[in-house]
Structures are given as structure tokens and as C-alpha cells.
Amino acid sequence: MREATATSACRALLQRDLRLLWRRRGDALSPVLFALLVISLFPFALGPEPAILARIAPAVIWVALLLAGLLSLDTLFRGDLDDGSLEQLLLAPQPLALLVACKILVHWLSTALPLIVATPLFAALLGLPAAQLPVLLASLALGTPLLSLIGAVVVALTVGMRRSGMLLALLSLPLYVPVLIFGAGSVMAAAQGLPHQGALLLLGAGLALGAVLAPLAAAAALRIAMP
């Protein structure tokens, strides 16, 4: 009975957040447009040399997607805090970590997934060789959920603060650096003909660990941050 109740609560929360996202579907395009603007500036800054653009393409795409996701990170719990839903989640009989995991899933679906879908376009703009695109997509599929999980913990710690955008960036970016290194590094290794599976396996291990621990840590941080 408890399992059925938790499943029903997760389903209701997912449906609610997805419905709200559909009403603000224009906001879901903002990360994609931001990433597109950032990526399109590099050919102007570095020149149209294909060899240079192809060499830096994995790092540029990863940095652009990381920053685009960071822009929308503050909205993870902000709307629930403003309308009082967050207090209801804290008082719900279901495990708070499970409900937080559902919200993280919606955040990834609304921010990272559209960026991953648009990645072939970004790669074409920078002249990334087609042989490296599957490795790039695999690294993004493993790395972007990990970024959302890490960011959720930081957002939970700062959710009670007003104008926490700069603090959120300062706390999140150092934690994002290892994901960025392994994500972009796997594509760079593949481009040089070196083994790249190790970096992808480390991203997968980090994702598995984060999927277990991050919702628990975010739930504990919410209980601490909320008065």
C-alpha cells in the first residue's frame, strides 16, 4: 500500500510539473537558444579555420551546455517555494528524497534533453567529425543528469536565500569541473585515437552514485534550509 501511494505521488508530481512546463514551454527553449548563441560566437572569435574549430568543438559544446543548464538551475525549487508547494512536499507522508528525485528528473527533461537533441546541430556548426558525435552524445547522456543531481543539492542549500544566483554559480561550478573534464576528455581522447571508454565509465559510475545519494542530500538540505 505504501509503495502504491509513493508511486501515485510521484506520478502526480511528474504530471503537475510537466503540465506547468507545458504552460511555460517558451522557457524550455531558453537554454537551447543560449547554448546556440555561445557556440555561434566561437567561429567569429577564432576565425573560420575548420581544423581549429573541430579540435575545440567538444569542449565548447560541453561548456555551453553546462552554462545553459546553470542558468535554469535556480528554478528547480523556486516556483514551489513561491507558491507554497515546497512546504507541502516537506509535510507529505511519502519520502522527500523520492519526490526530490522526481523534480530533478523533470528539470533534466526540460533543460538537458532539448540540448542533447540539438547537439548534432551544435556539432555541425563547429565542424565536429561525424565519428566523434556518438561519443559526445554518450558523454552528454551520462554527464548532464549528473550535473542536474549535483546542482539540485546546491539549490536545496540556497533555496531560502533571495538573489542566490551568484552564490549558486560559485558553489556549483567547482563541483561541475570533474564532470566537464571527463565528458569533454572522452571526446578528445576519441579524436586522438586513444581509449575513451574509461572516462565514460567514470561518468556512469558518478551518475549511479549521484542518483542514489543526491536526492537524499537534497532532501536533507531542504529540511535544513526551510524555516
C-alpha positions in Angstrom: 0.0 0.0 0.0 2.8 2.4 0.9 4.6 1.5 -2.4 1.4 2.2 -4.4 1.0 5.5 -2.5 4.6 6.6 -3.3 4.1 5.7 -6.9 0.9 7.6 -7.2 2.6 10.6 -5.5 5.5 10.5 -8.0 3.1 10.2 -10.9 1.0 13.1 -9.7 4.1 15.3 -9.1 5.5 14.5 -12.6 2.2 15.2 -14.2 1.9 18.5 -12.4 5.5 19.7 -13.2 5.2 18.6 -16.8 1.9 20.5 -17.1 3.4 23.6 -15.7 6.3 23.2 -18.0 4.0 22.9 -21.0 2.3 26.2 -20.0 5.8 27.8 -20.0 7.1 25.9 -23.0 8.7 29.0 -24.3 11.1 29.0 -21.3 12.3 25.5 -22.2 13.8 26.9 -25.4 15.9 29.5 -23.5 18.8 27.1 -22.6 18.9 25.9 -26.3 19.0 29.5 -27.6 21.6 30.5 -25.0 23.8 27.5 -26.0 23.4 28.3 -29.7 24.4 31.9 -29.1 27.5 30.9 -27.1 28.6 28.3 -29.7 28.0 30.6 -32.7 30.3 33.2 -31.2 33.4 31.0 -31.3 33.7 30.9 -35.1 33.6 34.7 -35.1 36.2 34.9 -32.3 38.7 32.3 -33.6 38.1 32.6 -37.3 36.6 30.0 -39.7 39.5 27.6 -39.6 37.9 24.2 -39.7 40.8 22.4 -38.0 40.8 24.7 -35.0 37.0 24.6 -34.6 36.9 20.9 -34.9 39.6 20.5 -32.2 37.8 22.7 -29.6 34.3 21.6 -30.5 33.8 19.0 -27.7 35.0 21.5 -25.0 32.9 24.3 -26.4 29.7 22.3 -26.6 30.2 20.9 -23.1 30.9 24.4 -21.6 27.9 25.9 -23.5 25.5 23.1 -22.3 26.9 23.4 -18.7 26.3 27.1 -18.6 22.9 26.8 -20.2 21.9 24.3 -17.5 23.3 26.5 -14.8 21.0 29.4 -15.9 17.9 27.4 -15.3 19.1 25.7 -12.1 17.7 28.2 -9.7 14.1 27.4 -11.0 14.3 23.9 -9.7 12.7 24.6 -6.4 12.0 28.4 -6.7 8.5 28.0 -8.1 7.5 25.5 -5.4 8.8 27.9 -2.8 6.9 30.9 -4.1 3.5 29.1 -4.4 3.8 27.1 -1.1 4.2 23.7 -2.8 7.6 23.1 -1.2 6.1 23.1 2.3 3.6 20.6 1.2 6.3 18.3 -0.2 8.1 18.6 3.2 5.0 17.6 5.0 4.0 14.8 2.6 4.0 11.2 4.0 6.0 10.0 1.1 9.8 10.0 1.3 11.0 13.5 0.4 14.1 12.1 -1.4 11.8 10.3 -3.8 9.8 13.5 -4.5 13.0 15.4 -5.0 14.2 12.8 -7.5 11.1 13.3 -9.5 11.7 17.1 -9.6 15.3 16.5 -10.7 14.0 14.2 -13.5 11.7 17.0 -14.7 14.5 19.5 -14.6 16.7 17.3 -16.7 13.9 16.6 -19.2 13.2 20.3 -19.6 16.7 21.6 -19.8 19.3 19.0 -20.7 17.3 16.8 -23.0 16.5 19.5 -25.5 20.2 20.5 -25.5 21.2 16.9 -26.2 18.7 16.7 -29.1 20.2 19.9 -30.5 23.8 18.7 -30.1 24.1 17.4 -33.7 23.3 21.0 -34.9 25.9 22.4 -32.5 28.4 19.9 -33.7 27.7 20.7 -37.3 28.2 24.4 -36.6 31.7 23.7 -35.3 32.6 21.1 -37.8 32.9 18.2 -35.4 33.7 15.0 -37.3 30.8 12.6 -37.5 32.8 9.8 -36.0 33.1 11.7 -32.7 29.4 12.6 -32.4 28.3 9.3 -30.8 31.0 9.6 -28.1 29.9 13.2 -27.5 26.2 12.2 -27.2 27.1 9.3 -24.9 29.1 11.7 -22.6 26.3 14.2 -22.5 23.7 11.4 -21.8 25.8 10.3 -18.8 27.1 13.7 -17.7 24.1 16.0 -17.9 21.9 14.0 -15.4 24.9 14.1 -13.0 25.0 17.9 -13.4 21.3 18.1 -12.5 21.8 15.9 -9.5 24.8 17.9 -8.2 23.0 21.2 -8.9 19.9 20.0 -7.0 21.9 19.6 -3.8 23.3 23.1 -4.2 19.9 24.6 -5.0 18.4 22.9 -2.0 21.0 24.5 0.3 20.4 28.0 -1.1 16.6 27.8 -1.8 15.7 30.0 1.2 18.0 32.8 0.1 16.9 35.7 -2.0 19.0 36.6 -5.1 21.2 33.5 -4.7 22.2 33.3 -8.3 25.8 34.3 -7.9 26.2 32.1 -4.8 24.6 29.2 -6.7 27.1 29.6 -9.5 30.1 29.9 -7.1 29.1 26.7 -5.3 28.1 24.7 -8.4 30.9 25.4 -10.8 33.7 23.7 -8.8 31.6 20.6 -8.4 30.9 20.6 -12.2 34.6 20.7 -13.2 35.2 16.9 -12.8 32.1 16.1 -15.0 33.3 18.6 -17.6 36.8 17.1 -17.6 35.6 13.5 -18.1 32.8 14.5 -20.5 34.9 16.6 -22.9 38.0 14.5 -22.3 36.3 11.4 -23.5 35.6 13.0 -26.9 39.1 14.5 -27.1 40.6 11.0 -26.4 38.4 9.5 -29.1 39.5 12.2 -31.6 43.2 11.3 -30.9 42.5 7.6 -31.3 43.0 6.9 -27.5 40.8 4.8 -25.3 37.8 6.8 -24.2 35.7 4.2 -22.5 37.3 4.8 -19.1 36.0 8.4 -18.9 32.6 7.3 -19.9 32.6 4.5 -17.3 33.6 7.0 -14.7 30.8 9.3 -15.7 28.4 6.3 -15.5 29.7 5.4 -12.0 29.3 9.0 -10.9 25.8 9.0 -12.3 24.9 5.8 -10.4 26.3 7.2 -7.2 24.7 10.5 -7.6 21.3 9.0 -8.4 21.4 7.3 -5.0 23.0 10.0 -2.8 22.0 13.3 -4.4 18.2 13.1 -3.7 18.9 12.1 -0.1 21.4 15.0 0.3 19.0 17.5 -1.4 16.1 16.3 0.8 18.2 16.8 3.9 19.4 20.2 2.7 15.8 21.3 2.0 14.8 20.4 5.6 17.8 22.5 6.9 17.2 25.4 4.6 13.5 25.8 5.1 12.4 27.5 8.3 
